[in-house]
Amino acid sequence: MVHPQNVAPKVLDGFTFASPKEWSPESIHPFAHSPIHPLILEADAILKQLQQRQFQPVYFLQGEEPYYIDVVADLIEKTALAEHERSFNQVVVYGKDVDVTAILGQAKRFPMMAERSVVIVKEAQTVADLEQERSWPFLEAYLKNPLPSTVLVFCYKHKTLDSRKKLGKLLSGKDSPAVLMTSKKLYDNQVPQWLTANVRGRGQQITGQATAMLAEYIGADLGRLANEVDKLVLNLKPGQAIDEELVQRLVGISKDYNIFELQKALVQRDVLKANRILAYFAANPKANPLIPNLTLLFNFFTKLLVLHQSGPNPPDGVYKSLGIMNSFAQKDYQQAMRAYPVERVVGIIHDIRRADAQSKGIESGSMDDAEILRELVWLILHAVPAGVLG
């Protein structure tokens, strides 16, 4: 077995993966690894094997984070067979269109003028009878004696099998021939490290401000983050790092009128600048939807509350645990701590929750999204006695 710690950053036919050495594997690596079952592997180890053209008979790729499921499945689809072999030997089906019998029927076919055949089941979580007991004997029989010339791939997204039930036990048992990968969602505070490692894995650099902007603006959507990094890397000049200006220009964030500038205006208590940004948001609602903006403000003030609870001078470890990695962002939070004492921060978080409820039609009257955000910003900049708004 190839341990993922020994896998250097590589680019495989357009797919990039970075060594977990770029981060702390105990804290943020999103995959399960088992010393008991040697075929329970991390994505890095699977990709390394695929690069070496080492294919296993069955892959079961599961988990809440679909990004690495797609990366592994797509790499198998593009590399297991030569292009001229795919017409007769590669089958891609969707879970809602097939049942277990049909999948196994495809898997038992011998290849035609090729070394192997490939069967990929996308959206396998929608196979109606996959988790029904009547299908398990057929799956068990195939797992005990899979066709060596077939590579069968299940893409089971957004959830995991119940390991207490028979199918989960079949796939994770020590005698199973299946490669089992579980891909977990990253926490928001792990995204900056993942993003930095992903960019470095491509042989490029990214500034701390650009990392923070992408992490805050996009969040833990790894697929979208990877797509945006693809776009940014394509537009880099030799020796250029991904910086804040490039992110603003290519990711679609207005340089002067975006949620980060609004956040900065709130920290600096700049009422005029905040109102200008609100006016821009109101005139461009599709580019500045309310819910993501509320989420970013909520994340900012909840982090601020944690920093307050750590004392007037939080240690670096607290900043890092919150994903506040660069010194510029830390200075913004330090200024915000001075501008908003802990009691005000608690009140502001309450106001943001109230605005979120209003966005869903609760006690909002005839207010539209722009008016809800305008009222919230006014409440943040002007303290209102507790109990006045409920």
TATA-V681405 format. One record per pair of residues at least 12 apart in sequence whose C-alpha atoms are under 6 Angstrom apart, sorted by the first residue. I is the first residue (numbers start at 0). GAP is how many residues later the second one is. D is the distance in Angstrom with one decimal. If there is no record, write none. Layout:
i & gap & d
I & GAP & D
I & GAP & D
This chain:
i & gap & d
1 & 43 & 5.7
3 & 40 & 5.4
3 & 41 & 5.0
6 & 12 & 5.6
8 & 192 & 4.6
17 & 179 & 5.8
17 & 180 & 5.6
17 & 183 & 4.7
21 & 175 & 5.5
29 & 153 & 5.6
29 & 154 & 4.8
30 & 151 & 5.5
30 & 152 & 4.9
31 & 150 & 5.6
36 & 137 & 4.9
38 & 140 & 4.8
39 & 139 & 5.7
39 & 140 & 4.7
39 & 141 & 5.9
40 & 140 & 5.6
56 & 91 & 6.0
56 & 93 & 5.8
56 & 94 & 4.6
57 & 93 & 5.8
57 & 94 & 4.7
57 & 95 & 5.9
57 & 120 & 4.5
58 & 94 & 4.7
58 & 119 & 5.4
58 & 120 & 4.7
59 & 94 & 4.8
59 & 120 & 4.9
60 & 93 & 6.0
60 & 94 & 5.1
60 & 95 & 5.8
60 & 120 & 4.9
61 & 94 & 4.6
61 & 95 & 5.5
61 & 98 & 5.5
61 & 120 & 5.0
62 & 94 & 5.6
62 & 95 & 5.4
62 & 96 & 4.8
62 & 97 & 5.1
62 & 119 & 5.0
62 & 120 & 4.5
62 & 121 & 5.6
63 & 94 & 3.8
63 & 95 & 5.0
63 & 120 & 5.4
63 & 121 & 5.7
64 & 118 & 5.4
64 & 119 & 5.2
64 & 120 & 4.8
65 & 91 & 5.7
66 & 156 & 5.2
88 & 22 & 5.7
88 & 28 & 4.6
89 & 27 & 5.8
89 & 28 & 4.7
89 & 29 & 6.0
90 & 28 & 4.9
91 & 27 & 5.9
91 & 28 & 4.8
92 & 28 & 5.1
93 & 27 & 5.6
93 & 28 & 4.8
93 & 29 & 5.8
94 & 28 & 5.2
94 & 29 & 4.6
94 & 31 & 4.8
94 & 32 & 4.3
95 & 30 & 5.2
95 & 31 & 5.4
98 & 28 & 5.8
115 & 33 & 4.5
115 & 34 & 5.6
116 & 33 & 4.8
117 & 32 & 5.7
117 & 33 & 4.8
118 & 33 & 4.8
119 & 32 & 6.0
119 & 33 & 4.7
120 & 32 & 6.0
120 & 33 & 4.9
120 & 34 & 6.0
121 & 33 & 5.0
122 & 32 & 5.7
122 & 33 & 5.8
123 & 30 & 5.8
123 & 31 & 5.3
123 & 32 & 4.7
124 & 31 & 4.9
187 & 32 & 5.7
188 & 133 & 5.2
188 & 134 & 4.2
190 & 24 & 6.0
190 & 29 & 6.0
191 & 19 & 5.9
191 & 23 & 5.8
204 & 36 & 4.8
205 & 35 & 5.2
205 & 36 & 4.5
206 & 36 & 5.4
207 & 118 & 5.3
208 & 35 & 6.0
209 & 33 & 5.0
209 & 34 & 4.5
256 & 20 & 5.2
261 & 12 & 5.6
266 & 69 & 5.0
281 & 88 & 5.3
